[in-house]
């Protein structure tokens, strides 16, 4: 009898265990945000979601933004794709065309206060991405150094290069330059991404409104040649200067200007907080081929859900939860404060957002970045409203782009040759004549 009771108890324990296992639902979330503060926030939001959704487990995985597209492509083909990802709108059109994304009209409607202009245009004319945040890539400059040199923040290319030259100086009189006018990214893979805002500021582009490749056009070549002239006023080794190096050069006082998104403010807080009151931001100056207006790279991040997911409804619940007030506030103020700016209209002047310490201490620069992004902002997929571009995601991820730009910076080839090489590679890749 005792043995029978033990057997019954074991069977009951096994049944309960099986039922518990069966009740557990798991979704995998892929994010390119690998900064420790971002990972901490994601884990906080995931824990809160799991607490309000008993029996649910969210697995957080990572891939750098440069690797997201190739990694996703490989996973989708192998049938191992995540349930959802924090990504870029430029990847949406080709994923829609290949039937990989689940529609998200219902989540977008539920949130209710995101401008449709931020949604990626696609061939199905539905909503397949929910915008989460915008990054404003601005010109950071040292207000104190500009004032001491009798300079105003530049508004056009001529003023910009004159300021860079004037602020490249030997401060201690030892015959060596120890302060440079500007720091620019020259190393692959970021160098190609970072030049695009300068190309746009001069009226150049990667594709036109008919999706024809125009990267080798005269205005684009002129813009890259301008950056070649700027190289003279950058710290030595521009061709090997990474995205992170640019931030460190500016934060540590090596350079008086830098093109960077809001993550610059975090890095100043981290490496040189005494610099905070001396830093200002303005949109990128326009070139002679531009329309007389400055430009801001209004880089968007969004949520996408894959049709291959076995838990699409649960993935949608996670996105809605992430974007709800308490979680969204934590994301905006603790993940990458000042870098990830709100896209929800109700947050553009929200007092809880602006009184938060990480935002309040940079309030002027954050507000300038937000205002400039809404006024002068542009992004790869939003150059021509309503136009579906299925190529730009693959084009900007193509290593040929960064390699040829870097070869220009090392002096191996001309600006014209670099851009022609890339444009021809793209024409062959996409079979565009």
DRENDO-1510 file (C-alpha; in Angstrom, 1 decimal, always signed):
<recs>
REC; n; res; u; v; w
REC; 1; UNK; +0.0; +0.0; +0.0 .
REC; 2; UNK; +2.8; +2.3; +0.9 .
REC; 3; UNK; +4.6; +1.5; -2.3 .
REC; 4; UNK; +1.4; +2.2; -4.3 .
REC; 5; UNK; +1.0; +5.6; -2.6 .
REC; 6; UNK; +4.6; +6.5; -3.5 .
REC; 7; UNK; +4.0; +5.5; -7.2 .
REC; 8; UNK; +0.8; +7.6; -7.2 .
REC; 9; UNK; +2.6; +10.6; -5.8 .
REC; 10; UNK; +5.4; +10.3; -8.3 .
REC; 11; UNK; +2.9; +10.1; -11.1 .
REC; 12; UNK; +1.1; +13.1; -9.8 .
REC; 13; UNK; +4.3; +15.0; -9.5 .
REC; 14; UNK; +5.2; +14.1; -13.1 .
REC; 15; UNK; +1.8; +15.2; -14.4 .
REC; 16; UNK; +2.1; +18.5; -12.6 .
REC; 17; UNK; +5.6; +18.9; -14.0 .
REC; 18; UNK; +4.5; +18.2; -17.5 .
REC; 19; UNK; +1.5; +20.5; -17.2 .
REC; 20; UNK; +3.7; +23.2; -15.8 .
REC; 21; UNK; +6.1; +22.8; -18.7 .
REC; 22; UNK; +3.3; +22.8; -21.2 .
REC; 23; UNK; +1.9; +26.0; -19.7 .
REC; 24; UNK; +5.2; +27.8; -20.2 .
REC; 25; UNK; +5.3; +29.9; -23.3 .
REC; 26; UNK; +8.6; +31.4; -24.5 .
REC; 27; UNK; +9.3; +34.3; -26.9 .
REC; 28; UNK; +12.8; +35.3; -28.0 .
REC; 29; UNK; +13.6; +39.0; -28.3 .
REC; 30; UNK; +16.6; +40.1; -30.5 .
REC; 31; UNK; +18.0; +43.6; -29.8 .
REC; 32; UNK; +21.1; +45.4; -31.1 .
REC; 33; UNK; +21.4; +47.4; -27.9 .
REC; 34; UNK; +24.4; +45.9; -26.1 .
REC; 35; UNK; +25.3; +48.9; -23.8 .
REC; 36; UNK; +25.1; +47.7; -20.2 .
REC; 37; UNK; +22.5; +50.2; -19.3 .
REC; 38; UNK; +20.3; +49.1; -22.2 .
REC; 39; UNK; +20.6; +45.4; -21.2 .
REC; 40; UNK; +19.7; +46.3; -17.6 .
REC; 41; UNK; +16.5; +48.2; -18.8 .
REC; 42; UNK; +15.5; +45.4; -21.1 .
REC; 43; UNK; +15.9; +42.8; -18.3 .
REC; 44; UNK; +13.8; +45.1; -16.0 .
REC; 45; UNK; +11.0; +45.3; -18.5 .
REC; 46; UNK; +11.2; +41.6; -19.3 .
REC; 47; UNK; +10.9; +40.7; -15.6 .
REC; 48; UNK; +7.9; +43.0; -15.2 .
REC; 49; UNK; +6.3; +41.5; -18.3 .
REC; 50; UNK; +6.9; +37.9; -17.0 .
REC; 51; UNK; +5.4; +38.9; -13.6 .
REC; 52; UNK; +2.2; +40.1; -15.2 .
REC; 53; UNK; +2.1; +37.1; -17.5 .
REC; 54; UNK; +2.5; +34.0; -15.4 .
REC; 55; UNK; +4.0; +31.0; -17.4 .
REC; 56; UNK; +5.7; +33.3; -19.9 .
REC; 57; UNK; +9.5; +33.4; -20.5 .
REC; 58; UNK; +11.2; +36.1; -22.6 .
REC; 59; UNK; +14.7; +35.3; -23.9 .
REC; 60; UNK; +16.8; +38.3; -24.7 .
REC; 61; UNK; +19.5; +37.9; -27.4 .
REC; 62; UNK; +21.7; +40.4; -29.2 .
REC; 63; UNK; +23.3; +41.2; -32.5 .
REC; 64; UNK; +25.1; +44.5; -33.5 .
REC; 65; UNK; +23.1; +46.8; -35.8 .
REC; 66; UNK; +25.6; +46.0; -38.5 .
REC; 67; UNK; +25.0; +42.3; -38.1 .
REC; 68; UNK; +21.2; +42.4; -37.7 .
REC; 69; UNK; +20.2; +42.0; -41.3 .
REC; 70; UNK; +22.6; +39.1; -42.2 .
REC; 71; UNK; +21.9; +37.4; -38.9 .
REC; 72; UNK; +18.2; +37.6; -39.3 .
REC; 73; UNK; +18.4; +36.4; -42.9 .
REC; 74; UNK; +20.4; +33.4; -41.9 .
REC; 75; UNK; +18.0; +32.6; -39.0 .
REC; 76; UNK; +14.9; +33.0; -41.1 .
REC; 77; UNK; +16.2; +30.6; -43.7 .
REC; 78; UNK; +17.2; +28.1; -41.0 .
REC; 79; UNK; +13.9; +28.4; -39.2 .
REC; 80; UNK; +15.5; +29.7; -36.0 .
REC; 81; UNK; +14.4; +33.3; -36.2 .
REC; 82; UNK; +13.4; +35.2; -33.0 .
REC; 83; UNK; +9.8; +36.0; -32.3 .
REC; 84; UNK; +10.4; +39.7; -32.4 .
REC; 85; UNK; +13.3; +42.2; -32.8 .
REC; 86; UNK; +14.3; +45.8; -32.1 .
REC; 87; UNK; +15.5; +46.8; -35.5 .
REC; 88; UNK; +15.6; +49.5; -38.2 .
REC; 89; UNK; +12.8; +50.5; -40.7 .
REC; 90; UNK; +15.2; +50.1; -43.6 .
REC; 91; UNK; +15.0; +46.3; -43.2 .
REC; 92; UNK; +11.2; +46.2; -43.3 .
REC; 93; UNK; +10.4; +46.4; -47.0 .
REC; 94; UNK; +12.5; +43.3; -48.1 .
REC; 95; UNK; +11.3; +41.3; -45.1 .
REC; 96; UNK; +7.7; +42.1; -46.0 .
REC; 97; UNK; +8.3; +41.2; -49.6 .
REC; 98; UNK; +9.6; +37.8; -48.5 .
REC; 99; UNK; +6.6; +37.2; -46.3 .
REC; 100; UNK; +8.6; +37.1; -43.1 .
REC; 101; UNK; +6.8; +39.8; -41.0 .
REC; 102; UNK; +3.5; +39.8; -39.2 .
REC; 103; UNK; +1.2; +42.8; -39.5 .
REC; 104; UNK; +1.1; +45.1; -36.5 .
REC; 105; UNK; -1.8; +47.5; -37.4 .
REC; 106; UNK; -3.6; +46.5; -34.2 .
REC; 107; UNK; -0.6; +47.3; -31.9 .
REC; 108; UNK; +0.0; +50.7; -33.7 .
REC; 109; UNK; -3.7; +51.6; -33.3 .
REC; 110; UNK; -3.7; +50.6; -29.7 .
REC; 111; UNK; -0.8; +52.9; -28.9 .
REC; 112; UNK; -2.6; +55.6; -30.8 .
REC; 113; UNK; -0.2; +58.5; -30.7 .
REC; 114; UNK; +2.7; +57.7; -33.1 .
REC; 115; UNK; +2.8; +59.6; -36.3 .
REC; 116; UNK; +2.2; +57.4; -39.4 .
REC; 117; UNK; +5.2; +59.2; -41.1 .
REC; 118; UNK; +7.5; +57.0; -39.0 .
REC; 119; UNK; +6.0; +53.8; -40.3 .
REC; 120; UNK; +8.0; +52.0; -43.0 .
REC; 121; UNK; +6.3; +52.2; -46.4 .
REC; 122; UNK; +6.0; +48.7; -47.9 .
REC; 123; UNK; +4.5; +46.8; -50.8 .
REC; 124; UNK; +1.6; +45.5; -48.8 .
REC; 125; UNK; +0.5; +48.9; -47.6 .
REC; 126; UNK; +0.0; +47.6; -44.0 .
REC; 127; UNK; +1.8; +48.4; -40.8 .
REC; 128; UNK; +4.6; +45.8; -40.2 .
REC; 129; UNK; +6.7; +47.9; -37.7 .
REC; 130; UNK; +5.9; +49.8; -34.6 .
REC; 131; UNK; +8.3; +52.8; -34.2 .
REC; 132; UNK; +9.8; +52.9; -30.7 .
REC; 133; UNK; +12.4; +55.7; -30.7 .
REC; 134; UNK; +14.3; +58.2; -32.8 .
REC; 135; UNK; +18.0; +59.1; -32.7 .
REC; 136; UNK; +19.0; +62.6; -33.8 .
REC; 137; UNK; +22.4; +62.7; -35.3 .
REC; 138; UNK; +23.6; +66.2; -34.7 .
REC; 139; UNK; +26.8; +68.3; -34.8 .
REC; 140; UNK; +28.1; +68.5; -31.3 .
REC; 141; UNK; +30.4; +71.5; -30.7 .
REC; 142; UNK; +32.3; +73.1; -27.8 .
REC; 143; UNK; +30.5; +76.4; -27.0 .
REC; 144; UNK; +33.5; +77.7; -25.0 .
REC; 145; UNK; +36.0; +77.1; -27.8 .
REC; 146; UNK; +33.8; +78.7; -30.4 .
REC; 147; UNK; +33.2; +81.7; -28.2 .
REC; 148; UNK; +36.9; +82.1; -27.5 .
REC; 149; UNK; +37.7; +81.9; -31.2 .
REC; 150; UNK; +34.9; +84.4; -32.0 .
REC; 151; UNK; +33.0; +81.8; -34.0 .
REC; 152; UNK; +29.3; +81.0; -34.3 .
REC; 153; UNK; +28.0; +77.5; -34.8 .
REC; 154; UNK; +28.3; +76.7; -38.6 .
REC; 155; UNK; +25.2; +76.7; -40.8 .
REC; 156; UNK; +26.9; +75.8; -44.1 .
REC; 157; UNK; +29.9; +73.9; -45.5 .
REC; 158; UNK; +32.1; +77.1; -45.8 .
REC; 159; UNK; +31.5; +78.1; -42.2 .
REC; 160; UNK; +32.0; +74.5; -41.1 .
REC; 161; UNK; +35.4; +74.0; -42.6 .
REC; 162; UNK; +36.6; +77.5; -41.5 .
REC; 163; UNK; +35.6; +76.6; -37.9 .
REC; 164; UNK; +37.4; +73.3; -38.2 .
REC; 165; UNK; +40.5; +75.0; -39.4 .
REC; 166; UNK; +40.4; +77.8; -36.8 .
REC; 167; UNK; +40.0; +75.3; -33.9 .
REC; 168; UNK; +42.8; +73.0; -35.0 .
REC; 169; UNK; +45.6; +74.5; -32.8 .
REC; 170; UNK; +48.7; +73.9; -30.8 .
REC; 171; UNK; +47.5; +75.0; -27.4 .
REC; 172; UNK; +50.7; +74.6; -25.4 .
REC; 173; UNK; +53.2; +76.0; -27.9 .
REC; 174; UNK; +55.3; +72.8; -28.3 .
REC; 175; UNK; +54.9; +72.8; -32.1 .
REC; 176; UNK; +52.4; +69.9; -32.1 .
REC; 177; UNK; +48.7; +70.1; -32.7 .
REC; 178; UNK; +46.8; +69.0; -29.6 .
REC; 179; UNK; +43.3; +70.3; -30.3 .
REC; 180; UNK; +41.6; +69.4; -33.6 .
REC; 181; UNK; +38.6; +71.1; -35.2 .
REC; 182; UNK; +36.5; +67.9; -35.7 .
REC; 183; UNK; +36.6; +64.2; -35.3 .
REC; 184; UNK; +35.0; +62.0; -38.0 .
REC; 185; UNK; +34.4; +58.3; -38.5 .
REC; 186; UNK; +36.7; +56.8; -41.1 .
REC; 187; UNK; +36.9; +53.1; -40.2 .
REC; 188; UNK; +34.6; +50.5; -41.6 .
REC; 189; UNK; +31.8; +49.6; -41.1 .
REC; 190; UNK; +30.5; +52.8; -39.6 .
REC; 191; UNK; +32.2; +55.2; -42.0 .
REC; 192; UNK; +29.7; +54.7; -44.8 .
REC; 193; UNK; +26.7; +55.1; -42.5 .
REC; 194; UNK; +28.1; +58.3; -40.9 .
REC; 195; UNK; +28.8; +60.1; -44.3 .
REC; 196; UNK; +25.2; +59.8; -45.4 .
REC; 197; UNK; +24.0; +62.8; -43.5 .
REC; 198; UNK; +26.7; +64.9; -45.1 .
REC; 199; UNK; +25.6; +63.6; -48.6 .
REC; 200; UNK; +22.0; +64.6; -47.8 .
REC; 201; UNK; +23.1; +68.0; -46.6 .
REC; 202; UNK; +24.6; +68.6; -50.0 .
REC; 203; UNK; +21.5; +67.4; -51.9 .
REC; 204; UNK; +23.1; +64.0; -52.7 .
REC; 205; UNK; +21.5; +60.6; -52.1 .
REC; 206; UNK; +21.9; +56.8; -52.4 .
REC; 207; UNK; +18.7; +56.3; -54.4 .
REC; 208; UNK; +16.3; +58.7; -56.0 .
REC; 209; UNK; +12.5; +58.7; -55.8 .
REC; 210; UNK; +12.3; +56.1; -58.5 .
REC; 211; UNK; +14.8; +53.8; -56.7 .
REC; 212; UNK; +17.5; +54.4; -59.2 .
REC; 213; UNK; +21.0; +54.4; -57.8 .
REC; 214; UNK; +22.4; +58.0; -57.7 .
REC; 215; UNK; +25.3; +57.5; -55.2 .
REC; 216; UNK; +27.8; +58.5; -57.8 .
REC; 217; UNK; +26.0; +61.7; -58.7 .
REC; 218; UNK; +27.8; +65.1; -58.7 .
REC; 219; UNK; +26.4; +66.4; -55.4 .
REC; 220; UNK; +27.3; +63.2; -53.6 .
REC; 221; UNK; +30.8; +63.2; -55.0 .
REC; 222; UNK; +31.1; +66.9; -53.9 .
REC; 223; UNK; +30.0; +66.0; -50.4 .
REC; 224; UNK; +32.6; +63.2; -50.0 .
REC; 225; UNK; +35.3; +65.5; -51.4 .
REC; 226; UNK; +34.3; +68.0; -48.7 .
REC; 227; UNK; +34.9; +65.3; -46.1 .
REC; 228; UNK; +38.2; +64.7; -47.6 .
REC; 229; UNK; +39.2; +68.3; -47.0 .
REC; 230; UNK; +37.9; +68.1; -43.5 .
REC; 231; UNK; +40.3; +65.2; -42.9 .
REC; 232; UNK; +43.1; +67.8; -42.5 .
REC; 233; UNK; +41.5; +69.1; -39.3 .
REC; 234; UNK; +40.8; +65.7; -37.7 .
REC; 235; UNK; +43.1; +63.8; -35.2 .
REC; 236; UNK; +45.7; +61.6; -36.9 .
REC; 237; UNK; +44.5; +58.3; -38.4 .
REC; 238; UNK; +41.0; +59.3; -39.5 .
REC; 239; UNK; +40.9; +56.2; -41.7 .
REC; 240; UNK; +41.1; +54.0; -38.6 .
REC; 241; UNK; +38.9; +56.2; -36.4 .
REC; 242; UNK; +35.8; +54.3; -35.2 .
REC; 243; UNK; +32.4; +55.5; -34.2 .
REC; 244; UNK; +33.4; +55.1; -30.5 .
REC; 245; UNK; +36.7; +56.9; -31.1 .
REC; 246; UNK; +34.8; +59.9; -32.3 .
REC; 247; UNK; +32.9; +60.1; -29.1 .
REC; 248; UNK; +36.0; +59.7; -27.0 .
REC; 249; UNK; +37.9; +62.3; -29.0 .
REC; 250; UNK; +35.1; +64.9; -28.3 .
REC; 251; UNK; +34.4; +63.9; -24.7 .
REC; 252; UNK; +38.1; +64.1; -23.8 .
REC; 253; UNK; +38.6; +67.5; -25.4 .
REC; 254; UNK; +40.7; +66.3; -28.4 .
REC; 255; UNK; +38.2; +67.6; -30.9 .
REC; 256; UNK; +36.0; +70.7; -30.9 .
REC; 257; UNK; +33.2; +69.2; -33.1 .
REC; 258; UNK; +31.8; +65.8; -33.8 .
REC; 259; UNK; +28.8; +64.3; -35.7 .
REC; 260; UNK; +27.1; +62.0; -33.3 .
REC; 261; UNK; +23.7; +61.0; -31.9 .
REC; 262; UNK; +22.5; +61.5; -28.3 .
REC; 263; UNK; +24.8; +58.8; -27.0 .
REC; 264; UNK; +27.4; +61.5; -26.9 .
REC; 265; UNK; +25.8; +63.0; -23.8 .
REC; 266; UNK; +26.0; +59.7; -22.0 .
REC; 267; UNK; +29.7; +59.4; -22.9 .
REC; 268; UNK; +30.5; +62.9; -21.7 .
REC; 269; UNK; +28.7; +62.0; -18.4 .
REC; 270; UNK; +30.8; +58.9; -18.2 .
REC; 271; UNK; +34.2; +60.2; -19.2 .
REC; 272; UNK; +34.3; +64.0; -18.7 .
REC; 273; UNK; +31.2; +65.3; -16.9 .
REC; 274; UNK; +32.9; +68.7; -16.3 .
REC; 275; UNK; +32.4; +69.3; -20.0 .
REC; 276; UNK; +28.6; +69.2; -19.9 .
REC; 277; UNK; +27.9; +72.9; -19.6 .
REC; 278; UNK; +30.3; +73.6; -22.5 .
REC; 279; UNK; +28.6; +71.5; -25.1 .
REC; 280; UNK; +26.0; +72.6; -27.6 .
REC; 281; UNK; +24.3; +70.9; -30.6 .
REC; 282; UNK; +23.1; +72.1; -34.0 .
REC; 283; UNK; +21.8; +70.4; -37.1 .
REC; 284; UNK; +24.4; +69.4; -39.8 .
REC; 285; UNK; +25.3; +72.4; -42.0 .
REC; 286; UNK; +24.1; +72.4; -45.6 .
REC; 287; UNK; +26.3; +72.3; -48.6 .
REC; 288; UNK; +26.4; +74.3; -51.8 .
REC; 289; UNK; +24.3; +71.6; -53.5 .
REC; 290; UNK; +21.7; +71.6; -50.7 .
REC; 291; UNK; +18.5; +73.5; -50.4 .
REC; 292; UNK; +19.7; +76.0; -47.9 .
REC; 293; UNK; +18.4; +74.1; -44.9 .
REC; 294; UNK; +20.3; +72.1; -42.3 .
REC; 295; UNK; +19.8; +68.4; -42.0 .
REC; 296; UNK; +19.4; +65.9; -39.1 .
REC; 297; UNK; +19.7; +62.2; -39.5 .
REC; 298; UNK; +16.5; +61.1; -37.8 .
REC; 299; UNK; +17.4; +57.5; -37.4 .
REC; 300; UNK; +14.5; +55.4; -36.2 .
REC; 301; UNK; +14.3; +52.1; -34.3 .
REC; 302; UNK; +11.2; +49.9; -34.4 .
REC; 303; UNK; +9.7; +46.7; -33.2 .
REC; 304; UNK; +9.0; +43.9; -35.8 .
REC; 305; UNK; +7.4; +40.5; -35.2 .
REC; 306; UNK; +8.1; +37.5; -37.4 .
REC; 307; UNK; +5.4; +35.5; -39.0 .
REC; 308; UNK; +7.3; +32.3; -38.1 .
REC; 309; UNK; +6.6; +33.0; -34.4 .
REC; 310; UNK; +4.4; +30.5; -32.7 .
REC; 311; UNK; +3.4; +33.2; -30.2 .
REC; 312; UNK; +2.5; +36.2; -32.4 .
REC; 313; UNK; -0.2; +37.4; -30.0 .
REC; 314; UNK; +2.1; +37.2; -27.0 .
REC; 315; UNK; +4.9; +39.0; -28.9 .
REC; 316; UNK; +2.4; +41.8; -29.7 .
REC; 317; UNK; +1.5; +42.0; -26.0 .
REC; 318; UNK; +5.2; +42.4; -25.2 .
REC; 319; UNK; +5.6; +45.3; -27.6 .
REC; 320; UNK; +2.5; +47.0; -26.2 .
REC; 321; UNK; +3.8; +46.5; -22.7 .
REC; 322; UNK; +7.2; +47.8; -23.6 .
REC; 323; UNK; +5.7; +50.9; -25.1 .
REC; 324; UNK; +3.3; +51.6; -22.2 .
REC; 325; UNK; +3.9; +54.5; -19.9 .
REC; 326; UNK; +5.9; +53.1; -17.1 .
REC; 327; UNK; +8.1; +50.9; -19.2 .
REC; 328; UNK; +8.5; +53.5; -22.0 .
REC; 329; UNK; +9.6; +56.1; -19.4 .
REC; 330; UNK; +12.3; +53.7; -18.1 .
REC; 331; UNK; +13.4; +52.9; -21.6 .
REC; 332; UNK; +13.7; +56.6; -22.6 .
REC; 333; UNK; +15.4; +57.7; -19.4 .
REC; 334; UNK; +17.6; +54.8; -18.3 .
REC; 335; UNK; +18.5; +52.8; -21.4 .
REC; 336; UNK; +20.3; +55.4; -23.5 .
REC; 337; UNK; +18.9; +58.8; -22.1 .
REC; 338; UNK; +19.1; +61.6; -24.6 .
REC; 339; UNK; +19.9; +59.1; -27.4 .
REC; 340; UNK; +16.6; +57.2; -27.7 .
REC; 341; UNK; +14.1; +60.1; -28.1 .
REC; 342; UNK; +10.3; +59.6; -27.9 .
REC; 343; UNK; +8.2; +59.0; -31.0 .
REC; 344; UNK; +4.9; +59.0; -29.1 .
REC; 345; UNK; +3.3; +62.4; -29.4 .
REC; 346; UNK; +2.1; +62.5; -25.8 .
REC; 347; UNK; +5.8; +62.3; -24.7 .
REC; 348; UNK; +7.2; +65.2; -26.6 .
REC; 349; UNK; +6.5; +67.6; -23.8 .
REC; 350; UNK; +5.8; +65.2; -20.9 .
REC; 351; UNK; +7.0; +66.7; -17.6 .
REC; 352; UNK; +7.9; +63.3; -16.1 .
REC; 353; UNK; +10.4; +62.8; -19.0 .
REC; 354; UNK; +12.0; +66.2; -18.8 .
REC; 355; UNK; +12.3; +66.3; -15.0 .
REC; 356; UNK; +14.2; +63.0; -14.9 .
REC; 357; UNK; +17.8; +63.7; -13.9 .
REC; 358; UNK; +19.5; +62.1; -16.9 .
REC; 359; UNK; +17.4; +64.2; -19.2 .
REC; 360; UNK; +17.1; +67.4; -17.1 .
REC; 361; UNK; +20.9; +67.9; -16.9 .
REC; 362; UNK; +21.0; +67.9; -20.7 .
REC; 363; UNK; +17.5; +69.5; -21.3 .
REC; 364; UNK; +18.6; +72.2; -23.8 .
REC; 365; UNK; +20.5; +69.8; -26.0 .
REC; 366; UNK; +17.8; +67.1; -25.8 .
REC; 367; UNK; +15.1; +69.6; -26.7 .
REC; 368; UNK; +17.2; +71.1; -29.5 .
REC; 369; UNK; +17.8; +67.5; -30.9 .
REC; 370; UNK; +14.1; +66.7; -30.7 .
REC; 371; UNK; +13.0; +70.0; -32.3 .
REC; 372; UNK; +15.6; +69.7; -35.0 .
REC; 373; UNK; +14.7; +66.1; -35.8 .
REC; 374; UNK; +11.1; +66.9; -36.3 .
REC; 375; UNK; +11.9; +70.0; -38.3 .
REC; 376; UNK; +14.9; +68.9; -40.4 .
REC; 377; UNK; +15.0; +65.1; -39.9 .
REC; 378; UNK; +15.4; +62.5; -42.6 .
REC; 379; UNK; +16.3; +58.8; -42.8 .
REC; 380; UNK; +17.2; +56.2; -45.4 .
REC; 381; UNK; +13.7; +54.9; -45.8 .
REC; 382; UNK; +11.9; +58.3; -45.5 .
REC; 383; UNK; +13.7; +60.4; -48.1 .
REC; 384; UNK; +10.7; +60.2; -50.4 .
REC; 385; UNK; +7.4; +59.8; -48.4 .
REC; 386; UNK; +5.4; +56.9; -49.6 .
REC; 387; UNK; +8.1; +55.4; -51.8 .
REC; 388; UNK; +8.8; +51.8; -51.1 .
REC; 389; UNK; +12.6; +51.1; -51.3 .
REC; 390; UNK; +13.4; +47.4; -51.0 .
REC; 391; UNK; +17.1; +47.9; -51.6 .
REC; 392; UNK; +18.4; +50.4; -49.0 .
REC; 393; UNK; +18.7; +48.0; -46.1 .
REC; 394; UNK; +21.0; +45.6; -48.0 .
REC; 395; UNK; +22.8; +48.5; -49.7 .
REC; 396; UNK; +23.8; +50.2; -46.4 .
REC; 397; UNK; +24.8; +46.8; -45.0 .
REC; 398; UNK; +26.9; +46.0; -48.0 .
REC; 399; UNK; +30.6; +45.9; -47.0 .
REC; 400; UNK; +31.6; +47.3; -50.4 .
REC; 401; UNK; +30.2; +50.7; -49.3 .
REC; 402; UNK; +32.4; +51.0; -46.2 .
REC; 403; UNK; +35.4; +49.5; -47.9 .
REC; 404; UNK; +35.4; +52.0; -50.8 .
REC; 405; UNK; +34.8; +55.0; -48.6 .
REC; 406; UNK; +37.7; +53.9; -46.4 .
REC; 407; UNK; +39.9; +53.6; -49.4 .
REC; 408; UNK; +39.1; +57.2; -50.3 .
REC; 409; UNK; +40.1; +58.3; -46.8 .
REC; 410; UNK; +43.4; +56.4; -47.0 .
REC; 411; UNK; +44.1; +58.2; -50.3 .
REC; 412; UNK; +44.0; +55.1; -52.5 .
REC; 413; UNK; +41.2; +56.3; -54.8 .
REC; 414; UNK; +39.3; +59.5; -55.5 .
REC; 415; UNK; +35.9; +60.3; -54.2 .
REC; 416; UNK; +34.4; +59.8; -57.6 .
REC; 417; UNK; +36.0; +56.4; -58.0 .
REC; 418; UNK; +34.9; +55.3; -54.6 .
REC; 419; UNK; +31.3; +56.2; -55.1 .
REC; 420; UNK; +31.3; +54.8; -58.7 .
REC; 421; UNK; +32.6; +51.5; -57.5 .
REC; 422; UNK; +29.9; +51.2; -54.9 .
REC; 423; UNK; +27.1; +52.4; -57.2 .
REC; 424; UNK; +28.1; +49.9; -59.9 .
REC; 425; UNK; +28.3; +47.1; -57.3 .
REC; 426; UNK; +24.8; +47.9; -56.2 .
REC; 427; UNK; +23.5; +48.1; -59.8 .
REC; 428; UNK; +24.8; +44.6; -60.3 .
REC; 429; UNK; +23.5; +43.4; -56.9 .
REC; 430; UNK; +20.0; +44.6; -57.5 .
REC; 431; UNK; +20.0; +44.3; -61.2 .
REC; 432; UNK; +19.3; +48.0; -61.7 .
REC; 433; UNK; +20.4; +49.5; -65.0 .
</recs>
